[in-house]
Amino acid sequence: MAVTIVLGSKGEIILPRKIRSDLGIEAGDELELSVENDRIVLRKKAGRFAAYLDRLSRYKEEKPR
């Protein structure tokens, strides 16, 4: 699905409701922005709980015993 959006005066964009709904994106979710060739790519990062579990597992691995 391709839609046209308008860039705001401060560089902000608004993701259409249908796209947010289809991808399960909600307020507070983190998105990863990258540039690939001549394209801007947004990817949904892991949910907040998944990110918390990831940080927790890395902490347990680094913690000296």
All heavy atoms as TSV, in Angstrom:
chain	resi	resn	atom	element	x	y	z
A	1	MET	N	N	0.842	-1.171	0.000
A	1	MET	CA	C	0.000	0.000	0.000
A	1	MET	C	C	0.892	1.241	0.000
A	1	MET	O	O	1.813	1.342	0.787
A	1	MET	CB	C	-0.885	0.004	1.248
A	1	MET	CG	C	-1.530	1.337	1.487
A	1	MET	SD	S	-2.155	1.653	3.142
A	1	MET	CE	C	-3.478	0.516	3.271
A	2	ALA	N	N	0.639	2.161	-0.874
A	2	ALA	CA	C	1.367	3.422	-0.927
A	2	ALA	C	C	0.381	4.563	-0.720
A	2	ALA	O	O	-0.707	4.562	-1.296
A	2	ALA	CB	C	2.073	3.574	-2.263
A	3	VAL	N	N	0.758	5.494	0.140
A	3	VAL	CA	C	-0.053	6.688	0.370
A	3	VAL	C	C	0.864	7.897	0.277
A	3	VAL	O	O	2.073	7.797	0.474
A	3	VAL	CB	C	-0.761	6.664	1.740
A	3	VAL	CG1	C	-1.749	5.534	1.828
A	3	VAL	CG2	C	0.237	6.592	2.869
A	4	THR	N	N	0.282	9.040	-0.013
A	4	THR	CA	C	1.037	10.286	-0.050
A	4	THR	C	C	0.771	11.042	1.241
A	4	THR	O	O	-0.382	11.177	1.665
A	4	THR	CB	C	0.605	11.150	-1.252
A	4	THR	OG1	O	0.850	10.404	-2.451
A	4	THR	CG2	C	1.370	12.443	-1.306
A	5	ILE	N	N	1.849	11.499	1.878
A	5	ILE	CA	C	1.720	12.304	3.089
A	5	ILE	C	C	2.470	13.606	2.869
A	5	ILE	O	O	3.263	13.727	1.931
A	5	ILE	CB	C	2.255	11.562	4.335
A	5	ILE	CG1	C	3.718	11.172	4.144
A	5	ILE	CG2	C	1.410	10.332	4.637
A	5	ILE	CD1	C	4.358	10.600	5.381
A	6	VAL	N	N	2.234	14.581	3.722
A	6	VAL	CA	C	2.879	15.885	3.599
A	6	VAL	C	C	3.790	16.089	4.798
A	6	VAL	O	O	3.393	15.853	5.939
A	6	VAL	CB	C	1.813	17.008	3.537
A	6	VAL	CG1	C	2.472	18.380	3.475
A	6	VAL	CG2	C	0.896	16.800	2.342
A	7	LEU	N	N	5.000	16.528	4.536
A	7	LEU	CA	C	5.963	16.811	5.583
A	7	LEU	C	C	5.607	18.144	6.226
A	7	LEU	O	O	5.428	19.151	5.539
A	7	LEU	CB	C	7.371	16.869	4.986
A	7	LEU	CG	C	8.535	17.005	5.949
A	7	LEU	CD1	C	8.640	15.750	6.815
A	7	LEU	CD2	C	9.823	17.228	5.196
A	8	GLY	N	N	5.502	18.157	7.564
A	8	GLY	CA	C	5.170	19.377	8.281
A	8	GLY	C	C	6.338	20.350	8.314
A	8	GLY	O	O	7.472	20.019	7.967
A	9	SER	N	N	6.080	21.571	8.777
A	9	SER	CA	C	7.094	22.620	8.782
A	9	SER	C	C	8.273	22.302	9.700
A	9	SER	O	O	9.368	22.815	9.496
A	9	SER	CB	C	6.465	23.953	9.199
A	9	SER	OG	O	5.961	23.866	10.521
A	10	LYS	N	N	8.076	21.462	10.694
A	10	LYS	CA	C	9.158	21.073	11.605
A	10	LYS	C	C	9.711	19.695	11.279
A	10	LYS	O	O	10.420	19.096	12.071
A	10	LYS	CB	C	8.665	21.113	13.042
A	10	LYS	CG	C	8.292	22.502	13.509
A	10	LYS	CD	C	7.845	22.496	14.939
A	10	LYS	CE	C	7.435	23.892	15.366
A	10	LYS	NZ	N	6.966	23.902	16.750
A	11	GLY	N	N	9.360	19.158	10.116
A	11	GLY	CA	C	9.879	17.861	9.688
A	11	GLY	C	C	9.055	16.679	10.158
A	11	GLY	O	O	9.435	15.540	9.939
A	12	GLU	N	N	7.915	16.932	10.796
A	12	GLU	CA	C	7.116	15.821	11.293
A	12	GLU	C	C	6.237	15.221	10.200
A	12	GLU	O	O	5.887	15.889	9.228
A	12	GLU	CB	C	6.257	16.231	12.480
A	12	GLU	CG	C	5.170	17.236	12.183
A	12	GLU	CD	C	5.609	18.691	12.261
A	12	GLU	OE1	O	5.925	19.179	13.336
A	12	GLU	OE2	O	5.597	19.322	11.203
A	13	ILE	N	N	5.930	13.943	10.381
A	13	ILE	CA	C	5.004	13.259	9.480
A	13	ILE	C	C	3.914	12.625	10.335
A	13	ILE	O	O	4.111	12.357	11.516
A	13	ILE	CB	C	5.689	12.172	8.613
A	13	ILE	CG1	C	6.309	11.086	9.487
A	13	ILE	CG2	C	6.734	12.782	7.701
A	13	ILE	CD1	C	6.780	9.871	8.718
A	14	ILE	N	N	2.785	12.397	9.723
A	14	ILE	CA	C	1.679	11.709	10.395
A	14	ILE	C	C	1.440	10.412	9.648
A	14	ILE	O	O	1.226	10.408	8.432
A	14	ILE	CB	C	0.404	12.565	10.409
A	14	ILE	CG1	C	0.649	13.832	11.230
A	14	ILE	CG2	C	-0.775	11.762	10.956
A	14	ILE	CD1	C	-0.492	14.815	11.211
A	15	LEU	N	N	1.521	9.296	10.381
A	15	LEU	CA	C	1.227	8.002	9.768
A	15	LEU	C	C	-0.286	7.819	9.745
A	15	LEU	O	O	-0.944	7.934	10.773
A	15	LEU	CB	C	1.873	6.876	10.580
A	15	LEU	CG	C	3.395	6.912	10.698
A	15	LEU	CD1	C	3.878	5.780	11.590
A	15	LEU	CD2	C	4.043	6.835	9.340
A	16	PRO	N	N	-0.840	7.509	8.590
A	16	PRO	CA	C	-2.287	7.323	8.496
A	16	PRO	C	C	-2.784	6.226	9.447
A	16	PRO	O	O	-2.092	5.245	9.721
A	16	PRO	CB	C	-2.496	6.917	7.032
A	16	PRO	CG	C	-1.318	7.502	6.317
A	16	PRO	CD	C	-0.185	7.385	7.279
A	17	ARG	N	N	-3.987	6.423	9.955
A	17	ARG	CA	C	-4.594	5.505	10.928
A	17	ARG	C	C	-4.616	4.067	10.419
A	17	ARG	O	O	-4.305	3.139	11.153
A	17	ARG	CB	C	-6.015	5.954	11.246
A	17	ARG	CG	C	-6.711	5.028	12.252
A	17	ARG	CD	C	-8.115	5.477	12.573
A	17	ARG	NE	N	-8.043	6.789	13.192
A	17	ARG	CZ	C	-9.019	7.681	13.142
A	17	ARG	NH1	N	-10.130	7.414	12.495
A	17	ARG	NH2	N	-8.882	8.846	13.734
A	18	LYS	N	N	-4.950	3.866	9.148
A	18	LYS	CA	C	-5.024	2.509	8.587
A	18	LYS	C	C	-3.670	1.818	8.674
A	18	LYS	O	O	-3.586	0.645	9.040
A	18	LYS	CB	C	-5.494	2.582	7.125
A	18	LYS	CG	C	-5.431	1.279	6.368
A	18	LYS	CD	C	-6.709	0.497	6.478
A	18	LYS	CE	C	-6.736	-0.656	5.505
A	18	LYS	NZ	N	-6.498	-1.937	6.112
A	19	ILE	N	N	-2.599	2.525	8.364
A	19	ILE	CA	C	-1.263	1.935	8.426
A	19	ILE	C	C	-0.888	1.623	9.868
A	19	ILE	O	O	-0.372	0.552	10.173
A	19	ILE	CB	C	-0.229	2.857	7.751
A	19	ILE	CG1	C	-0.480	2.876	6.237
A	19	ILE	CG2	C	1.199	2.415	8.066
A	19	ILE	CD1	C	0.392	3.815	5.465
A	20	ARG	N	N	-1.156	2.574	10.786
A	20	ARG	CA	C	-0.862	2.320	12.208
A	20	ARG	C	C	-1.632	1.111	12.703
A	20	ARG	O	O	-1.087	0.250	13.405
A	20	ARG	CB	C	-1.226	3.549	13.049
A	20	ARG	CG	C	-0.352	4.749	12.784
A	20	ARG	CD	C	-0.563	5.863	13.805
A	20	ARG	NE	N	-1.936	6.112	14.180
A	20	ARG	CZ	C	-2.711	7.075	13.676
A	20	ARG	NH1	N	-2.229	7.892	12.752
A	20	ARG	NH2	N	-3.940	7.242	14.098
A	21	SER	N	N	-2.875	1.023	12.312
A	21	SER	CA	C	-3.717	-0.098	12.737
A	21	SER	C	C	-3.220	-1.416	12.156
A	21	SER	O	O	-3.099	-2.416	12.876
A	21	SER	CB	C	-5.165	0.155	12.308
A	21	SER	OG	O	-5.974	-0.936	12.622
A	22	ASP	N	N	-2.924	-1.433	10.866
A	22	ASP	CA	C	-2.459	-2.658	10.210
A	22	ASP	C	C	-1.159	-3.179	10.824
A	22	ASP	O	O	-0.945	-4.388	10.904
A	22	ASP	CB	C	-2.243	-2.430	8.713
A	22	ASP	CG	C	-3.545	-2.282	7.937
A	22	ASP	OD1	O	-4.622	-2.529	8.514
A	22	ASP	OD2	O	-3.476	-1.908	6.746
A	23	LEU	N	N	-0.279	-2.255	11.242
A	23	LEU	CA	C	1.009	-2.652	11.807
A	23	LEU	C	C	1.001	-2.758	13.326
A	23	LEU	O	O	1.994	-3.137	13.933
A	23	LEU	CB	C	2.095	-1.653	11.377
A	23	LEU	CG	C	2.381	-1.601	9.880
A	23	LEU	CD1	C	3.381	-0.502	9.574
A	23	LEU	CD2	C	2.898	-2.951	9.392
A	24	GLY	N	N	-0.121	-2.396	13.938
A	24	GLY	CA	C	-0.205	-2.465	15.396
A	24	GLY	C	C	0.662	-1.416	16.082
A	24	GLY	O	O	1.187	-1.648	17.168
A	25	ILE	N	N	0.818	-0.266	15.448
A	25	ILE	CA	C	1.621	0.815	16.021
A	25	ILE	C	C	0.727	1.699	16.873
A	25	ILE	O	O	-0.340	2.125	16.428
A	25	ILE	CB	C	2.286	1.650	14.901
A	25	ILE	CG1	C	3.268	0.778	14.108
A	25	ILE	CG2	C	2.995	2.867	15.479
A	25	ILE	CD1	C	3.815	1.454	12.875
A	26	GLU	N	N	1.177	1.972	18.093
A	26	GLU	CA	C	0.411	2.813	19.018
A	26	GLU	C	C	1.304	3.932	19.530
A	26	GLU	O	O	2.533	3.873	19.415
A	26	GLU	CB	C	-0.073	1.976	20.198
A	26	GLU	CG	C	-0.993	0.841	19.812
A	26	GLU	CD	C	-1.380	-0.020	20.993
A	26	GLU	OE1	O	-0.791	0.152	22.084
A	26	GLU	OE2	O	-2.265	-0.864	20.830
A	27	ALA	N	N	0.689	4.928	20.138
A	27	ALA	CA	C	1.443	6.034	20.738
A	27	ALA	C	C	2.462	5.470	21.721
A	27	ALA	O	O	2.153	4.563	22.494
A	27	ALA	CB	C	0.491	6.991	21.453
A	28	GLY	N	N	3.677	5.962	21.651
A	28	GLY	CA	C	4.739	5.500	22.543
A	28	GLY	C	C	5.591	4.386	21.964
A	28	GLY	O	O	6.657	4.092	22.490
A	29	ASP	N	N	5.131	3.740	20.886
A	29	ASP	CA	C	5.940	2.692	20.252
A	29	ASP	C	C	7.154	3.322	19.588
A	29	ASP	O	O	7.107	4.463	19.125
A	29	ASP	CB	C	5.134	1.931	19.190
A	29	ASP	CG	C	4.113	0.983	19.786
A	29	ASP	OD1	O	4.162	0.753	21.008
A	29	ASP	OD2	O	3.268	0.486	19.029
A	30	GLU	N	N	8.240	2.580	19.562
A	30	GLU	CA	C	9.451	3.064	18.915
A	30	GLU	C	C	9.520	2.557	17.484
A	30	GLU	O	O	9.190	1.413	17.205
A	30	GLU	CB	C	10.692	2.592	19.673
A	30	GLU	CG	C	10.832	3.237	21.029
A	30	GLU	CD	C	12.110	2.833	21.726
A	30	GLU	OE1	O	12.796	1.904	21.247
A	30	GLU	OE2	O	12.432	3.448	22.744
A	31	LEU	N	N	9.941	3.454	16.593
A	31	LEU	CA	C	10.148	3.106	15.200
A	31	LEU	C	C	11.612	3.347	14.878
A	31	LEU	O	O	12.241	4.246	15.428
A	31	LEU	CB	C	9.277	3.966	14.279
A	31	LEU	CG	C	7.773	3.921	14.518
A	31	LEU	CD1	C	7.069	4.909	13.611
A	31	LEU	CD2	C	7.238	2.524	14.308
A	32	GLU	N	N	12.152	2.537	14.001
A	32	GLU	CA	C	13.537	2.698	13.557
A	32	GLU	C	C	13.510	3.297	12.160
A	32	GLU	O	O	12.853	2.768	11.273
A	32	GLU	CB	C	14.218	1.335	13.538
A	32	GLU	CG	C	15.645	1.370	13.061
A	32	GLU	CD	C	16.219	-0.035	13.026
A	32	GLU	OE1	O	16.698	-0.502	14.078
A	32	GLU	OE2	O	16.168	-0.650	11.949
A	33	LEU	N	N	14.205	4.409	11.962
A	33	LEU	CA	C	14.263	5.069	10.665
A	33	LEU	C	C	15.629	4.834	10.061
A	33	LEU	O	O	16.646	4.983	10.729
A	33	LEU	CB	C	14.026	6.574	10.835
A	33	LEU	CG	C	13.962	7.361	9.537
A	33	LEU	CD1	C	12.889	8.423	9.631
A	33	LEU	CD2	C	15.297	7.983	9.199
A	34	SER	N	N	15.655	4.440	8.796
A	34	SER	CA	C	16.923	4.267	8.094
A	34	SER	C	C	16.755	4.743	6.655
A	34	SER	O	O	15.641	4.915	6.167
A	34	SER	CB	C	17.375	2.801	8.121
A	34	SER	OG	O	16.436	1.976	7.467
A	35	VAL	N	N	17.884	4.982	6.013
A	35	VAL	CA	C	17.883	5.367	4.606
A	35	VAL	C	C	18.527	4.219	3.838
A	35	VAL	O	O	19.640	3.804	4.151
A	35	VAL	CB	C	18.663	6.673	4.377
A	35	VAL	CG1	C	18.722	7.009	2.896
A	35	VAL	CG2	C	18.032	7.813	5.163
A	36	GLU	N	N	17.806	3.681	2.877
A	36	GLU	CA	C	18.293	2.585	2.047
A	36	GLU	C	C	18.214	3.035	0.595
A	36	GLU	O	O	17.122	3.201	0.062
A	36	GLU	CB	C	17.465	1.323	2.285
A	36	GLU	CG	C	17.569	0.824	3.722
A	36	GLU	CD	C	16.699	-0.389	4.001
A	36	GLU	OE1	O	16.065	-0.919	3.059
A	36	GLU	OE2	O	16.645	-0.797	5.174
A	37	ASN	N	N	19.392	3.251	0.015
A	37	ASN	CA	C	19.490	3.844	-1.323
A	37	ASN	C	C	18.785	5.194	-1.298
A	37	ASN	O	O	19.179	6.070	-0.565
A	37	ASN	CB	C	18.961	2.898	-2.399
A	37	ASN	CG	C	19.771	1.612	-2.469
A	37	ASN	OD1	O	20.997	1.647	-2.373
A	37	ASN	ND2	N	19.103	0.492	-2.613
A	38	ASP	N	N	17.730	5.375	-2.051
A	38	ASP	CA	C	17.034	6.667	-2.066
A	38	ASP	C	C	15.692	6.598	-1.334
A	38	ASP	O	O	14.803	7.388	-1.579
A	38	ASP	CB	C	16.841	7.140	-3.509
A	38	ASP	CG	C	15.932	6.212	-4.313
A	38	ASP	OD1	O	15.765	5.045	-3.906
A	38	ASP	OD2	O	15.396	6.642	-5.343
A	39	ARG	N	N	15.555	5.642	-0.418
A	39	ARG	CA	C	14.282	5.446	0.283
A	39	ARG	C	C	14.435	5.666	1.773
A	39	ARG	O	O	15.464	5.326	2.364
A	39	ARG	CB	C	13.759	4.036	0.068
A	39	ARG	CG	C	13.464	3.725	-1.375
A	39	ARG	CD	C	13.117	2.253	-1.541
A	39	ARG	NE	N	13.011	1.907	-2.932
A	39	ARG	CZ	C	11.863	1.845	-3.594
A	39	ARG	NH1	N	10.737	2.094	-2.972
A	39	ARG	NH2	N	11.849	1.530	-4.866
A	40	ILE	N	N	13.394	6.227	2.376
A	40	ILE	CA	C	13.313	6.324	3.831
A	40	ILE	C	C	12.504	5.120	4.299
A	40	ILE	O	O	11.400	4.883	3.811
A	40	ILE	CB	C	12.616	7.626	4.260
A	40	ILE	CG1	C	13.443	8.827	3.821
A	40	ILE	CG2	C	12.388	7.634	5.768
A	40	ILE	CD1	C	12.741	10.150	4.015
A	41	VAL	N	N	13.049	4.357	5.230
A	41	VAL	CA	C	12.397	3.142	5.703
A	41	VAL	C	C	12.119	3.269	7.194
A	41	VAL	O	O	13.016	3.593	7.972
A	41	VAL	CB	C	13.288	1.903	5.424
A	41	VAL	CG1	C	12.632	0.649	5.951
A	41	VAL	CG2	C	13.584	1.790	3.936
A	42	LEU	N	N	10.882	3.048	7.592
A	42	LEU	CA	C	10.497	3.010	9.000
A	42	LEU	C	C	10.156	1.576	9.351
A	42	LEU	O	O	9.398	0.920	8.628
A	42	LEU	CB	C	9.258	3.877	9.255
A	42	LEU	CG	C	9.454	5.368	9.372
A	42	LEU	CD1	C	8.103	6.060	9.509
A	42	LEU	CD2	C	10.331	5.709	10.559
A	43	ARG	N	N	10.726	1.086	10.444
A	43	ARG	CA	C	10.405	-0.257	10.915
A	43	ARG	C	C	9.939	-0.180	12.354
A	43	ARG	O	O	10.519	0.554	13.153
A	43	ARG	CB	C	11.634	-1.155	10.835
A	43	ARG	CG	C	12.039	-1.513	9.433
A	43	ARG	CD	C	13.180	-2.532	9.439
A	43	ARG	NE	N	13.515	-2.936	8.100
A	43	ARG	CZ	C	14.428	-2.330	7.345
A	43	ARG	NH1	N	15.102	-1.314	7.814
A	43	ARG	NH2	N	14.670	-2.758	6.129
A	44	LYS	N	N	8.941	-0.952	12.666
A	44	LYS	CA	C	8.475	-1.026	14.045
A	44	LYS	C	C	9.496	-1.818	14.850
A	44	LYS	O	O	9.906	-2.905	14.453
A	44	LYS	CB	C	7.111	-1.712	14.101
A	44	LYS	CG	C	6.557	-1.819	15.496
A	44	LYS	CD	C	5.201	-2.491	15.494
A	44	LYS	CE	C	4.717	-2.689	16.917
A	44	LYS	NZ	N	3.457	-3.398	16.963
A	45	LYS	N	N	9.937	-1.237	15.961
A	45	LYS	CA	C	10.856	-1.955	16.834
A	45	LYS	C	C	10.029	-2.863	17.734
A	45	LYS	O	O	8.808	-2.764	17.803
A	45	LYS	CB	C	11.664	-0.970	17.674
A	45	LYS	CG	C	12.655	-0.177	16.814
A	45	LYS	CD	C	13.527	0.688	17.643
A	45	LYS	CE	C	14.596	-0.175	18.265
A	45	LYS	NZ	N	15.652	0.591	18.924
A	46	ALA	N	N	10.694	-3.738	18.440
A	46	ALA	CA	C	9.994	-4.644	19.354
A	46	ALA	C	C	9.167	-3.828	20.341
A	46	ALA	O	O	9.532	-2.708	20.694
A	46	ALA	CB	C	11.007	-5.506	20.097
A	47	GLY	N	N	8.083	-4.391	20.789
A	47	GLY	CA	C	7.230	-3.722	21.757
A	47	GLY	C	C	7.988	-3.369	23.023
A	47	GLY	O	O	9.074	-3.882	23.291
A	48	ARG	N	N	7.424	-2.484	23.818
A	48	ARG	CA	C	8.108	-2.026	25.029
A	48	ARG	C	C	8.421	-3.175	25.967
A	48	ARG	O	O	9.489	-3.246	26.555
A	48	ARG	CB	C	7.262	-0.976	25.741
A	48	ARG	CG	C	7.254	0.348	25.000
A	48	ARG	CD	C	6.335	1.299	25.665
A	48	ARG	NE	N	4.986	0.926	25.279
A	48	ARG	CZ	C	3.996	1.762	25.161
A	48	ARG	NH1	N	4.156	3.017	25.424
A	48	ARG	NH2	N	2.806	1.363	24.784
A	49	PHE	N	N	7.509	-4.124	26.126
A	49	PHE	CA	C	7.746	-5.254	27.021
A	49	PHE	C	C	8.853	-6.147	26.464
A	49	PHE	O	O	9.730	-6.589	27.201
A	49	PHE	CB	C	6.464	-6.062	27.231
A	49	PHE	CG	C	6.623	-7.163	28.233
A	49	PHE	CD1	C	6.821	-6.878	29.574
A	49	PHE	CD2	C	6.604	-8.489	27.842
A	49	PHE	CE1	C	6.986	-7.888	30.508
A	49	PHE	CE2	C	6.767	-9.506	28.761
A	49	PHE	CZ	C	6.953	-9.204	30.095
A	50	ALA	N	N	8.834	-6.370	25.157
A	50	ALA	CA	C	9.885	-7.181	24.531
A	50	ALA	C	C	11.236	-6.496	24.674
A	50	ALA	O	O	12.249	-7.148	24.930
A	50	ALA	CB	C	9.561	-7.441	23.063
A	51	ALA	N	N	11.264	-5.172	24.526
A	51	ALA	CA	C	12.511	-4.427	24.692
A	51	ALA	C	C	13.005	-4.526	26.136
A	51	ALA	O	O	14.200	-4.664	26.387
A	51	ALA	CB	C	12.314	-2.969	24.296
A	52	TYR	N	N	12.087	-4.478	27.094
A	52	TYR	CA	C	12.450	-4.624	28.506
A	52	TYR	C	C	13.067	-6.004	28.758
A	52	TYR	O	O	14.094	-6.125	29.414
A	52	TYR	CB	C	11.222	-4.417	29.392
A	52	TYR	CG	C	11.436	-4.851	30.820
A	52	TYR	CD1	C	12.163	-4.065	31.705
A	52	TYR	CD2	C	10.915	-6.060	31.284
A	52	TYR	CE1	C	12.373	-4.463	33.008
A	52	TYR	CE2	C	11.119	-6.462	32.589
A	52	TYR	CZ	C	11.847	-5.665	33.443
A	52	TYR	OH	O	12.058	-6.072	34.733
A	53	LEU	N	N	12.443	-7.043	28.220
A	53	LEU	CA	C	12.976	-8.398	28.407
A	53	LEU	C	C	14.345	-8.537	27.761
A	53	LEU	O	O	15.229	-9.201	28.314
A	53	LEU	CB	C	12.007	-9.433	27.828
A	53	LEU	CG	C	10.688	-9.598	28.567
A	53	LEU	CD1	C	9.801	-10.612	27.849
A	53	LEU	CD2	C	10.915	-10.021	30.008
A	54	ASP	N	N	14.546	-7.898	26.622
A	54	ASP	CA	C	15.838	-7.938	25.951
A	54	ASP	C	C	16.906	-7.273	26.813
A	54	ASP	O	O	17.992	-7.815	27.004
A	54	ASP	CB	C	15.746	-7.254	24.585
A	54	ASP	CG	C	17.061	-7.292	23.837
A	54	ASP	OD1	O	17.615	-8.393	23.659
A	54	ASP	OD2	O	17.537	-6.210	23.434
A	55	ARG	N	N	16.603	-6.095	27.359
A	55	ARG	CA	C	17.564	-5.412	28.235
A	55	ARG	C	C	17.849	-6.239	29.476
A	55	ARG	O	O	18.987	-6.332	29.922
A	55	ARG	CB	C	17.034	-4.031	28.639
A	55	ARG	CG	C	17.122	-2.996	27.541
A	55	ARG	CD	C	16.883	-1.579	28.053
A	55	ARG	NE	N	15.716	-1.436	28.900
A	55	ARG	CZ	C	14.490	-1.182	28.465
A	55	ARG	NH1	N	14.265	-1.070	27.183
A	55	ARG	NH2	N	13.492	-1.048	29.313
A	56	LEU	N	N	16.823	-6.849	30.033
A	56	LEU	CA	C	16.987	-7.674	31.228
A	56	LEU	C	C	17.885	-8.874	30.946
A	56	LEU	O	O	18.782	-9.185	31.734
A	56	LEU	CB	C	15.623	-8.152	31.734
A	56	LEU	CG	C	15.614	-8.980	33.003
A	56	LEU	CD1	C	16.177	-8.167	34.171
A	56	LEU	CD2	C	14.198	-9.439	33.322
A	57	SER	N	N	17.691	-9.521	29.811
A	57	SER	CA	C	18.523	-10.687	29.495
A	57	SER	C	C	19.974	-10.280	29.262
A	57	SER	O	O	20.895	-10.984	29.661
A	57	SER	CB	C	17.973	-11.445	28.282
A	57	SER	OG	O	18.099	-10.676	27.116
A	58	ARG	N	N	20.192	-9.115	28.627
A	58	ARG	CA	C	21.569	-8.639	28.430
A	58	ARG	C	C	22.217	-8.290	29.761
A	58	ARG	O	O	23.392	-8.561	29.969
A	58	ARG	CB	C	21.593	-7.432	27.485
A	58	ARG	CG	C	21.468	-7.866	26.029
A	58	ARG	CD	C	21.672	-6.724	25.068
A	58	ARG	NE	N	20.375	-6.043	24.930
A	58	ARG	CZ	C	20.209	-4.728	24.992
A	58	ARG	NH1	N	21.220	-3.937	25.174
A	58	ARG	NH2	N	19.020	-4.213	24.842
A	59	TYR	N	N	21.457	-7.720	30.691
A	59	TYR	CA	C	21.984	-7.394	32.016
A	59	TYR	C	C	22.407	-8.669	32.741
A	59	TYR	O	O	23.475	-8.722	33.335
A	59	TYR	CB	C	20.931	-6.640	32.836
A	59	TYR	CG	C	21.308	-6.484	34.290
A	59	TYR	CD1	C	22.235	-5.519	34.662
A	59	TYR	CD2	C	20.732	-7.276	35.274
A	59	TYR	CE1	C	22.602	-5.365	35.991
A	59	TYR	CE2	C	21.087	-7.129	36.605
A	59	TYR	CZ	C	22.017	-6.178	36.958
A	59	TYR	OH	O	22.372	-6.027	38.263
A	60	LYS	N	N	21.577	-9.692	32.674
A	60	LYS	CA	C	21.905	-10.962	33.351
A	60	LYS	C	C	23.155	-11.579	32.769
A	60	LYS	O	O	23.958	-12.171	33.497
A	60	LYS	CB	C	20.728	-11.931	33.243
A	60	LYS	CG	C	19.562	-11.561	34.125
A	60	LYS	CD	C	18.448	-12.577	34.001
A	60	LYS	CE	C	17.304	-12.261	34.913
A	60	LYS	NZ	N	16.220	-13.243	34.812
A	61	GLU	N	N	23.361	-11.454	31.444
A	61	GLU	CA	C	24.539	-12.010	30.802
A	61	GLU	C	C	25.801	-11.252	31.210
A	61	GLU	O	O	26.873	-11.845	31.352
A	61	GLU	CB	C	24.394	-11.961	29.281
A	61	GLU	CG	C	23.347	-12.903	28.744
A	61	GLU	CD	C	23.069	-12.677	27.272
A	61	GLU	OE1	O	23.707	-11.793	26.655
A	61	GLU	OE2	O	22.195	-13.373	26.724
A	62	GLU	N	N	25.690	-9.938	31.415
A	62	GLU	CA	C	26.860	-9.117	31.743
A	62	GLU	C	C	27.179	-9.096	33.228
A	62	GLU	O	O	28.290	-8.747	33.611
A	62	GLU	CB	C	26.611	-7.671	31.270
A	62	GLU	CG	C	26.479	-7.549	29.771
A	62	GLU	CD	C	26.028	-6.166	29.349
A	62	GLU	OE1	O	25.813	-5.298	30.232
A	62	GLU	OE2	O	25.878	-5.940	28.140
A	63	LYS	N	N	26.226	-9.424	34.062
A	63	LYS	CA	C	26.392	-9.358	35.511
A	63	LYS	C	C	27.462	-10.356	35.972
A	63	LYS	O	O	27.358	-11.548	35.707
A	63	LYS	CB	C	25.055	-9.657	36.182
A	63	LYS	CG	C	25.081	-9.519	37.687
A	63	LYS	CD	C	23.713	-9.784	38.270
A	63	LYS	CE	C	23.752	-9.782	39.770
A	63	LYS	NZ	N	22.456	-10.122	40.344
A	64	PRO	N	N	28.507	-9.863	36.661
A	64	PRO	CA	C	29.538	-10.794	37.151
A	64	PRO	C	C	28.988	-11.666	38.275
A	64	PRO	O	O	28.166	-11.233	39.062
A	64	PRO	CB	C	30.651	-9.866	37.657
A	64	PRO	CG	C	29.990	-8.549	37.888
A	64	PRO	CD	C	28.787	-8.496	36.992
A	65	ARG	N	N	29.471	-12.877	38.328
A	65	ARG	CA	C	28.992	-13.816	39.375
A	65	ARG	C	C	30.053	-14.066	40.373
A	65	ARG	O	O	31.173	-14.017	40.244
A	65	ARG	CB	C	28.564	-15.112	38.728
A	65	ARG	CG	C	27.368	-14.874	37.863
A	65	ARG	CD	C	26.852	-16.156	37.310
A	65	ARG	NE	N	25.653	-15.826	36.526
A	65	ARG	CZ	C	24.799	-16.703	36.158
A	65	ARG	NH1	N	24.942	-17.943	36.457
A	65	ARG	NH2	N	23.769	-16.348	35.451
